[in-house]
């Protein structure tokens, strides 16, 4: 038979619910309540702070479920000269007019915390902070997973069939595949795979990143803010080669472990992002990736569920993933490492 919350755990959880109610300005947190937009902003800021990647991109509150993108990217030169004796000066419309809309979908993040964990945390004076941080960190990581793996927004999601949350929302990579397939490299000498290694489509990761960058619109390619997000398997394989060649030398080994040797690929700063596909390379700028949420849509509830021997934190809101300038992003996927 499942054990109930300990007396101390129950006391701390009751205090937690009272603190949540006070923070959000409601009578009790055990009933579903709407989060005020200003407080929703603070909540999203706290979630964003739990993941370095989310702090680099745009997390944007919007008022409507569907609408025009918030950021207007300039996709061409605007500088020139006009002979005003003969012609009128004409302002150039250099904004990316295509693919300018966003759409948000209802998204639920419901977290169950076992009684055993609540009891273990009850001894800490910062119990409230630990609990909130655990919930926020999971939401932050899920947002990243959906951004890189989401392919569609199902009416009823199925985590067993889609363990990478593919059916929660349409993420950045899927939007790129659909809106600009010419900027996605997924076939090499053989269909459905790009080989990396001696005798493959690319001899090394530098060449692969370089060619991925060439898929970005030439006007935006040299803006100076592009980065390469590289899958962990590709980085690990490249680091292994460095160990093989130089790892016997202590100073070189230290440089490799500090990631100083592989700071750039194809002339771009390289980054490893949690939950990014392990066999892919994405080239874009941080500010070209956005997550929009409707500021008035956040709903929250915290309840004790003795039937499952846990406390449950229910969170829902409308959110969606946005590529601000589709011309400024490129992807190579299905990379297969050769021995």
N, C-alpha and C positions, 0 to 999 in steps of 0.2 A: 504494500500500500504506500502511495506517495506521501512524503512528509510535508506538512504545512510549513508556512514561513515560521521561522523562529520568532520569539517575542520581540527581540531586538530588530530583526529584519522587518517585521510588520510595523514596528514603530517608525523605523527609518523610511519605509515606503509610504506610510501615511504622511510623514513630513514632506516627502518628495512630492506627493500629489498636491499638498497644500502650497508648496513652493511653485509648482507648475501653474496652479490656478492663479496665484498672485502675480507671477511673471507675465501671464497672458491676459490678466484682467478679467477672469471669469469666476463664476461661483464655485464650480468644482470641475476638476480635470477628468473625472470618471465619466462625464457625459461629453459627447462629440461637440466641439465648439469651433467657430471660425476664428482664424488668426488675423488680427488687424494687419493691413499692409505694411505699416512701419515696423511692427514686430516680426512679420514674415521676412522682412529685409534682414533684420538682425539674426533670425534663425538661419537664413540662407548664408549669411556671412560666416556664421559659426560652422556650418556644414562645409563650406568652401575651404575654411582654414584647416580642415582635417585632411586635405589632399593637396600636395604641392602643385600637381597638374591643374586642378581647378582654380588655383590662385593665379595661374598664368593666363588662362583664357577668360572670356567674358561670361559672367553670370548676370543675366539681364531681366529685371522685372518689367512686365508689360501689362497693359490693362485688358487686352482683348485676346480671345483664343486664336483668332486668325487675323493677320494684318501684314503690313509692310515691315520689312527688316528694319531694325533700329539704326544700324550703321550703314553709311553710304560709302562704299569703296570707290575710289577714282581709278579707272582702269585704262587711262591713256593720258598723253601729254595735254596740257592746257595752256602752254606758253607759246607765244608767237608775236606777230606784229601786223598791224593793219594800216594801209594807206588811207587815212580817213578823208583825204581829198576826194577819193573815188569810191570808197566803200565804208559801210557801217561796221563797227566792231561787233563781233558775234561771240557771245559766251558759248563755250563748248560744253555740251552735255557729255561728260566723261564717266558718268556713273554707270554701274552695271545694271541695266534695266531688266535683263532677263533673270529669271529665278529670284525674284525680289520678295516673295511671300514666305511667311512662316505659318505653321499650324501646331497647336499644342494638343496634347492628349492627357486624359485623366491618368494619374500615376499614383500608385499606392506603395508606401514603404512601411510595412507593419512588422515590428520587431518584438519577438518573444524573449524574455529574460528568465531563465529557470530560477526557481526559489533558491537553489544551492548557490548560485552566483550572487543573488541579492543578499543572502545570509553572509557570504564571504566578504562582501563589500560593506556590510552594515557596520563593521568595526572601524571603518575609516571616516574621519570627520568630513571629508570631501565627497561623501556618498553621492550627493546630488550631481556634482560635476562629473564623477565617474560614469554614472548612469547616462547622463545627457551626452557625454563624449562618445560612449559606446554606440548609442543610437545614431548620432550624427556621423560618426566615422563609417558605419555600414551604409548609410544613405549616400555618402560621398563616393565610396567605392562602387556602389551600384550605378550611380550616375555615369561613372567612367566606363564601366562594363557595357552599359547600354549604348553609350556614345560610339564605341568602337565595334560592337558586335550586333547591335540592333538592326533588324531587317524589315520589321513591320510592327504595327500596333494592333494586336488582336483584341477582340472584345473580351475574351476570357484567356488569360495567359496560362501557360502550362510549363512550369519550371522543370518537370521531369523530361519533357520533350525538348525544351530549350533551356538548358542549364546556364547558358551565357546570356540569358535574358533577351534573346533575339526577338521575342514577340512583344516586348514592352513598348518599344518606340523605334522609329527609323533613325538610326544614328548617322554620324558624319560620313563614314565610309560607304554605307549603303546609298546615301544621297548622292555621293560622288559617282558611284557606279551607274546610277540611273540618269543623273543630269549631265554628266560629262564622261562617258565611257572612254573617249579618246584620251583622257588623262589618267587612265588606269592601265598599268602594264601587268598582265596576268598570264601571257603566253610567251614562251621562248621558242627554241628550236622545236620543242614538242608542245602540243596544246595543253592548256590548264596547268602549266608549271614553268617557273623560271629557275634555271639551275645556277648555282653559285659555287665556284671552285675551279680548279684546273681542268680545262677541257669543257667547261660549261658555258652557259650564255654570258656569264660574267666571271672573270678570273678572281675578282676581289670585291669587297664591299664598297670601296671608294668608287669604282666604276659603276656599280649598281646605283648608288646614291646620286652620282653625277647624271646618269641617264634619267632617273626619276625626276630630278630637278628640271631637265629639259622639257618635260611635259607641262610645266607651268607656263602660262602665257609669257611670251618674251618681253612684253612691256613691264610685267611685274616681277620677272625672274631676278632682276638685279637691284631690287629695292633695298637689299641689305638686311632685311628682317626675317628671311627664311630660315627655318630650322629643319633638321631631319629627325623624326621620331623612328627609332629602329627597334625591331622586335628582339626580345631577349635571347632567343636561340641564335640569331645572326650575330649579335654582339658577343655572346659566349664563344661561338666558334672562332670569331676573329681574335678574341683575347687568347684562346687556346693556342692559336698559331703563334702569337707573340711569346707566350710562355715557352713553346717548343724552341723558338729561335733564340730568345734572349733570357728566358727565365732562370737560367743557371747563374746569371750575374746578379748579385744581391741588389745593386742599385737599380738595375733595369726591372727586376721583379717588383720592387717597391713602386716604381713609376707605373707599371701595369696595374697593380692593385689599386693605386690612387686614381686610375682612369685618366692619367695625364697623357698617355701615349695615344689614346683613341678619343681625343676630345673632338675631333672633326673628321667628317667623311665627305668626300666629294666637294670639299671646300665649304661645308656647312657645319655649324655647331650641332653635335649629335646628342640626343637625349633618349633615355630609357624611361618609359611611362608604364606604371602598373596596369595590367589588364589589356595592354595593347597586343594585337595578334603577334605571336612569337616569330612568325616567318614573313613579316611585311616591313615595308619602309614607307613612311608618309612624309612628304615635304610640303610645308605650308608655313605661315606665320602664326604665332600664338593668338594674336588678335583676330585671326580669320575664323576661329572656332568659337562658337557661342552656345550657351544653354539658356533658353528663355523660360521663364515661369510666370504664370498669371498672379499678380501680387495679391488679388483678393480671393484666391482659390484655395489657400491652405486650410485644411481641416485637421484637427488633432484630438486625440483621446488617449488617456492612460488608465488601464483597468487591471484589476487583480482577477486572474482566471484560475481558480482552484481546480477546475476540471482537468487542466493541463499542467498543474503545479508550476505556474509561471505568472509573471506580470507581463502585460502586453502594451506596447506603445504603437498606436495607429496614427499614421500620417498620410495625407493625400493632398495632391495639388495637380494643377494642369501645367505640363511642361513639354518642351520640345527642343530639338537639336537643330542648329543653324550653321551653315557655311556662309559667311558674309559675302565673300567674292569667290564664286565657283571657279573663276579663271586662275585663282591663286593657290591651288592645291593639286597635288598629284600623288598617286599611290602605286606601289609595286607590291603585289601579293602573290601567294602560292609559291614562295621561294623555297626551293629544295636544295639542301646542302649536299655537295658531292664529297665522297670520302677523300 
